[in-house]
């Protein structure tokens, strides 16, 4: 048997998160335009490629900022509480343009599953999926090789609430880091993974 865990986000909350991400992207692009007169978008009006723009489109989602080769500016941080889970989303450049993190309670606990075959859903923790399929539930997974790495840290199911779980979706996969709250010890579960 293979074990996995995931954090479940209901569709209604996925939609709110997607909206916040789009607003954050716009705020970032506007900040860049205010400072430099121009910003770079990786997607503009449905066309993928590098686009230099000097105005944020009025229609939301028509421009996606270029955050470098791998992206990874959004941090999804899960804190497991006694009867709920708090999700905090941070834009890693947000301090530069006074963007506050987004916080929401999920109305659910961390979920555990057993499988007869190994799975690697953790690799599909993608930012684009949240935005493009915002009408569906979403799950952030720790499974397969990453779950094995989680167990190697000494983590146990019964102590799941003693850790903070950080997911950083990038263009090549999802970086997953846990932090033991009491000791502040950090474990990068994806550190030695072949992407």
C-alpha atoms as a printed R data frame, in Angstrom:
    type eleno elety resid chain resno       x      y       z
1   ATOM     1    CA   UNK     A     1   0.000  0.000   0.000
2   ATOM     2    CA   UNK     A     2   1.105  3.535  -0.791
3   ATOM     3    CA   UNK     A     3   0.103  6.503   1.320
4   ATOM     4    CA   UNK     A     4  -0.534 10.085   0.296
5   ATOM     5    CA   UNK     A     5  -1.968 13.251   1.738
6   ATOM     6    CA   UNK     A     6  -3.629 16.259   0.225
7   ATOM     7    CA   UNK     A     7  -5.200 19.564   1.107
8   ATOM     8    CA   UNK     A     8  -8.650 19.910  -0.433
9   ATOM     9    CA   UNK     A     9  -9.880 23.318  -1.601
10  ATOM    10    CA   UNK     A    10 -13.578 23.455  -2.577
11  ATOM    11    CA   UNK     A    11 -14.489 25.017  -5.940
12  ATOM    12    CA   UNK     A    12 -16.088 28.104  -4.374
13  ATOM    13    CA   UNK     A    13 -12.812 28.911  -2.631
14  ATOM    14    CA   UNK     A    14 -10.695 28.015  -5.685
15  ATOM    15    CA   UNK     A    15 -12.591 30.694  -7.601
16  ATOM    16    CA   UNK     A    16 -11.802 33.289  -4.900
17  ATOM    17    CA   UNK     A    17  -8.131 32.253  -4.905
18  ATOM    18    CA   UNK     A    18  -7.918 32.459  -8.705
19  ATOM    19    CA   UNK     A    19  -9.437 35.940  -8.594
20  ATOM    20    CA   UNK     A    20  -6.882 37.049  -5.968
21  ATOM    21    CA   UNK     A    21  -4.016 35.667  -8.084
22  ATOM    22    CA   UNK     A    22  -5.234 37.556 -11.158
23  ATOM    23    CA   UNK     A    23  -5.585 40.772  -9.115
24  ATOM    24    CA   UNK     A    24  -2.090 40.229  -7.680
25  ATOM    25    CA   UNK     A    25  -0.641 39.733 -11.154
26  ATOM    26    CA   UNK     A    26  -2.265 42.985 -12.267
27  ATOM    27    CA   UNK     A    27  -0.958 44.829  -9.203
28  ATOM    28    CA   UNK     A    28   2.553 43.521  -9.900
29  ATOM    29    CA   UNK     A    29   2.423 44.567 -13.565
30  ATOM    30    CA   UNK     A    30   1.073 48.017 -12.658
31  ATOM    31    CA   UNK     A    31   3.857 48.422 -10.102
32  ATOM    32    CA   UNK     A    32   6.449 47.561 -12.764
33  ATOM    33    CA   UNK     A    33   4.850 49.993 -15.238
34  ATOM    34    CA   UNK     A    34   4.824 52.744 -12.588
35  ATOM    35    CA   UNK     A    35   8.544 52.174 -11.860
36  ATOM    36    CA   UNK     A    36   9.909 51.427 -15.333
37  ATOM    37    CA   UNK     A    37   7.222 52.555 -17.762
38  ATOM    38    CA   UNK     A    38   6.872 49.001 -19.088
39  ATOM    39    CA   UNK     A    39   6.522 45.388 -17.934
40  ATOM    40    CA   UNK     A    40   6.954 42.010 -19.595
41  ATOM    41    CA   UNK     A    41   4.044 39.618 -20.006
42  ATOM    42    CA   UNK     A    42   4.531 35.973 -20.967
43  ATOM    43    CA   UNK     A    43   0.952 35.779 -22.200
44  ATOM    44    CA   UNK     A    44  -0.961 38.714 -23.648
45  ATOM    45    CA   UNK     A    45  -4.460 38.700 -25.133
46  ATOM    46    CA   UNK     A    46  -4.342 34.939 -25.628
47  ATOM    47    CA   UNK     A    47  -0.906 34.896 -27.285
48  ATOM    48    CA   UNK     A    48   1.992 33.138 -25.557
49  ATOM    49    CA   UNK     A    49   5.408 34.765 -25.892
50  ATOM    50    CA   UNK     A    50   7.264 37.775 -24.540
51  ATOM    51    CA   UNK     A    51   5.224 40.961 -24.769
52  ATOM    52    CA   UNK     A    52   6.350 44.397 -23.586
53  ATOM    53    CA   UNK     A    53   3.305 46.280 -22.355
54  ATOM    54    CA   UNK     A    54   2.934 49.779 -20.923
55  ATOM    55    CA   UNK     A    55  -0.657 49.414 -19.756
56  ATOM    56    CA   UNK     A    56  -2.433 46.665 -17.819
57  ATOM    57    CA   UNK     A    57  -5.399 45.427 -19.885
58  ATOM    58    CA   UNK     A    58  -8.792 46.438 -18.510
59  ATOM    59    CA   UNK     A    59 -10.137 42.908 -18.950
60  ATOM    60    CA   UNK     A    60  -8.869 40.704 -16.112
61  ATOM    61    CA   UNK     A    61  -6.641 37.776 -17.056
62  ATOM    62    CA   UNK     A    62  -5.648 39.112 -20.478
63  ATOM    63    CA   UNK     A    63  -2.000 39.487 -19.441
64  ATOM    64    CA   UNK     A    64   0.171 37.137 -17.403
65  ATOM    65    CA   UNK     A    65   3.362 38.672 -16.002
66  ATOM    66    CA   UNK     A    66   6.725 37.099 -16.684
67  ATOM    67    CA   UNK     A    67   8.232 36.081 -13.341
68  ATOM    68    CA   UNK     A    68  11.412 34.560 -14.754
69  ATOM    69    CA   UNK     A    69  12.134 31.168 -16.284
70  ATOM    70    CA   UNK     A    70  10.591 29.115 -13.481
71  ATOM    71    CA   UNK     A    71   8.019 31.471 -11.973
72  ATOM    72    CA   UNK     A    72   7.321 30.338  -8.440
73  ATOM    73    CA   UNK     A    73   6.239 33.646  -6.919
74  ATOM    74    CA   UNK     A    74   3.129 32.259  -5.210
75  ATOM    75    CA   UNK     A    75   3.551 30.435  -1.900
76  ATOM    76    CA   UNK     A    76   0.587 28.342  -0.718
77  ATOM    77    CA   UNK     A    77   1.081 27.830   3.023
78  ATOM    78    CA   UNK     A    78  -1.189 25.414   4.905
79  ATOM    79    CA   UNK     A    79  -1.520 25.441   8.688
80  ATOM    80    CA   UNK     A    80  -3.451 22.466  10.046
81  ATOM    81    CA   UNK     A    81  -5.551 23.460  13.031
82  ATOM    82    CA   UNK     A    82  -7.639 21.313  15.372
83  ATOM    83    CA   UNK     A    83 -10.831 21.398  13.304
84  ATOM    84    CA   UNK     A    84  -9.888 23.289  10.132
85  ATOM    85    CA   UNK     A    85  -7.014 24.260   7.861
86  ATOM    86    CA   UNK     A    86  -5.851 27.822   7.270
87  ATOM    87    CA   UNK     A    87  -4.430 28.606   3.834
88  ATOM    88    CA   UNK     A    88  -2.271 31.676   3.423
89  ATOM    89    CA   UNK     A    89  -1.100 32.662  -0.048
90  ATOM    90    CA   UNK     A    90   1.883 34.976  -0.396
91  ATOM    91    CA   UNK     A    91   3.252 36.643  -3.497
92  ATOM    92    CA   UNK     A    92   7.013 36.528  -2.924
93  ATOM    93    CA   UNK     A    93   7.449 39.998  -4.472
94  ATOM    94    CA   UNK     A    94   4.340 41.381  -2.759
95  ATOM    95    CA   UNK     A    95   6.256 43.543  -0.284
96  ATOM    96    CA   UNK     A    96   7.595 45.579  -3.213
97  ATOM    97    CA   UNK     A    97   4.090 46.755  -4.099
98  ATOM    98    CA   UNK     A    98   2.357 46.501  -0.698
99  ATOM    99    CA   UNK     A    99   0.348 43.354  -1.442
100 ATOM   100    CA   UNK     A   100  -0.997 41.641   1.654
101 ATOM   101    CA   UNK     A   101  -1.174 37.835   1.774
102 ATOM   102    CA   UNK     A   102  -4.524 36.194   1.107
103 ATOM   103    CA   UNK     A   103  -5.943 34.062   3.928
104 ATOM   104    CA   UNK     A   104  -8.847 31.652   3.910
105 ATOM   105    CA   UNK     A   105 -10.053 28.753   6.040
106 ATOM   106    CA   UNK     A   106 -10.759 25.648   3.992
107 ATOM   107    CA   UNK     A   107 -13.462 24.073   6.145
108 ATOM   108    CA   UNK     A   108 -11.602 20.757   6.084
109 ATOM   109    CA   UNK     A   109  -8.659 18.932   7.573
110 ATOM   110    CA   UNK     A   110  -5.650 17.384   5.885
111 ATOM   111    CA   UNK     A   111  -6.793 14.285   3.938
112 ATOM   112    CA   UNK     A   112  -4.993 10.924   3.902
113 ATOM   113    CA   UNK     A   113  -5.420  8.173   1.303
114 ATOM   114    CA   UNK     A   114  -4.074  4.688   0.629
115 ATOM   115    CA   UNK     A   115  -3.360  3.463  -2.902
116 ATOM   116    CA   UNK     A   116  -2.441  0.091  -4.369
117 ATOM   117    CA   UNK     A   117  -0.076  1.785  -6.829
118 ATOM   118    CA   UNK     A   118   2.387  4.621  -6.358
119 ATOM   119    CA   UNK     A   119   1.151  8.006  -7.542
120 ATOM   120    CA   UNK     A   120   2.888 11.263  -8.336
121 ATOM   121    CA   UNK     A   121   0.102 13.827  -8.246
122 ATOM   122    CA   UNK     A   122   2.395 16.259  -6.411
123 ATOM   123    CA   UNK     A   123   3.916 17.133  -9.767
124 ATOM   124    CA   UNK     A   124   0.548 18.500 -10.959
125 ATOM   125    CA   UNK     A   125   0.338 21.167  -8.236
126 ATOM   126    CA   UNK     A   126   0.181 23.913 -10.896
127 ATOM   127    CA   UNK     A   127  -0.842 27.555 -10.669
128 ATOM   128    CA   UNK     A   128  -2.266 27.512 -14.199
129 ATOM   129    CA   UNK     A   129  -4.683 24.723 -13.251
130 ATOM   130    CA   UNK     A   130  -6.087 26.791 -10.391
131 ATOM   131    CA   UNK     A   131  -6.825 29.699 -12.726
132 ATOM   132    CA   UNK     A   132  -7.967 27.734 -15.773
133 ATOM   133    CA   UNK     A   133 -10.164 25.260 -13.891
134 ATOM   134    CA   UNK     A   134 -11.374 27.562 -11.144
135 ATOM   135    CA   UNK     A   135 -14.891 26.091 -11.181
136 ATOM   136    CA   UNK     A   136 -13.536 22.752  -9.841
137 ATOM   137    CA   UNK     A   137 -12.224 21.570  -6.492
138 ATOM   138    CA   UNK     A   138  -8.434 21.562  -6.233
139 ATOM   139    CA   UNK     A   139  -6.012 19.443  -4.239
140 ATOM   140    CA   UNK     A   140  -2.406 20.057  -3.273
141 ATOM   141    CA   UNK     A   141  -0.774 16.622  -3.027
142 ATOM   142    CA   UNK     A   142   2.138 15.092  -1.190
143 ATOM   143    CA   UNK     A   143   2.516 11.588  -2.585
144 ATOM   144    CA   UNK     A   144   4.919  9.177  -4.266
145 ATOM   145    CA   UNK     A   145   8.586 10.000  -3.791
146 ATOM   146    CA   UNK     A   146   7.703 13.209  -1.950
147 ATOM   147    CA   UNK     A   147   5.625 11.328   0.641
148 ATOM   148    CA   UNK     A   148   8.597  8.991   1.177
149 ATOM   149    CA   UNK     A   149  10.780 12.073   1.757
150 ATOM   150    CA   UNK     A   150   8.158 13.395   4.193
151 ATOM   151    CA   UNK     A   151   8.303 10.194   6.256
152 ATOM   152    CA   UNK     A   152  12.118 10.312   6.226
153 ATOM   153    CA   UNK     A   153  11.996 13.612   8.168
154 ATOM   154    CA   UNK     A   154  10.381 11.818  11.114
155 ATOM   155    CA   UNK     A   155   6.935 13.234  10.303
156 ATOM   156    CA   UNK     A   156   3.945 11.144  11.452
157 ATOM   157    CA   UNK     A   157   0.228 11.419  10.606
158 ATOM   158    CA   UNK     A   158  -0.697 11.891  14.235
159 ATOM   159    CA   UNK     A   159   1.539 14.963  14.382
160 ATOM   160    CA   UNK     A   160   0.400 16.542  11.092
161 ATOM   161    CA   UNK     A   161  -0.844 19.636  12.958
162 ATOM   162    CA   UNK     A   162   2.669 20.274  14.293
163 ATOM   163    CA   UNK     A   163   3.882 21.230  10.813
164 ATOM   164    CA   UNK     A   164   3.351 23.986   8.286
165 ATOM   165    CA   UNK     A   165   3.187 22.898   4.627
166 ATOM   166    CA   UNK     A   166   4.390 25.199   1.843
167 ATOM   167    CA   UNK     A   167   3.755 24.555  -1.860
168 ATOM   168    CA   UNK     A   168   5.494 26.741  -4.452
169 ATOM   169    CA   UNK     A   169   4.211 25.921  -7.953
170 ATOM   170    CA   UNK     A   170   6.742 26.603 -10.717
171 ATOM   171    CA   UNK     A   171   6.778 26.019 -14.456
172 ATOM   172    CA   UNK     A   172   8.713 22.758 -13.999
173 ATOM   173    CA   UNK     A   173   6.939 21.282 -10.974
174 ATOM   174    CA   UNK     A   174   6.053 22.176  -7.419
175 ATOM   175    CA   UNK     A   175   8.557 22.799  -4.665
176 ATOM   176    CA   UNK     A   176   7.259 21.437  -1.343
177 ATOM   177    CA   UNK     A   177   8.701 22.497   2.007
178 ATOM   178    CA   UNK     A   178   7.536 21.617   5.504
179 ATOM   179    CA   UNK     A   179   8.412 23.402   8.714
180 ATOM   180    CA   UNK     A   180   8.156 21.904  12.176
181 ATOM   181    CA   UNK     A   181   6.441 24.734  14.030
182 ATOM   182    CA   UNK     A   182   7.905 24.209  17.531
183 ATOM   183    CA   UNK     A   183  11.544 23.791  16.451
184 ATOM   184    CA   UNK     A   184  11.363 25.934  13.249
185 ATOM   185    CA   UNK     A   185  13.255 23.127  11.492
186 ATOM   186    CA   UNK     A   186  12.694 23.200   7.719
187 ATOM   187    CA   UNK     A   187  12.679 20.245   5.319
188 ATOM   188    CA   UNK     A   188  12.656 20.724   1.535
189 ATOM   189    CA   UNK     A   189  10.908 17.571   0.321
190 ATOM   190    CA   UNK     A   190  11.727 18.279  -3.327
191 ATOM   191    CA   UNK     A   191  15.383 19.209  -2.870
192 ATOM   192    CA   UNK     A   192  16.860 16.117  -4.559
193 ATOM   193    CA   UNK     A   193  14.055 15.399  -7.022
194 ATOM   194    CA   UNK     A   194  14.792 14.987 -10.722
195 ATOM   195    CA   UNK     A   195  12.391 17.365 -12.474
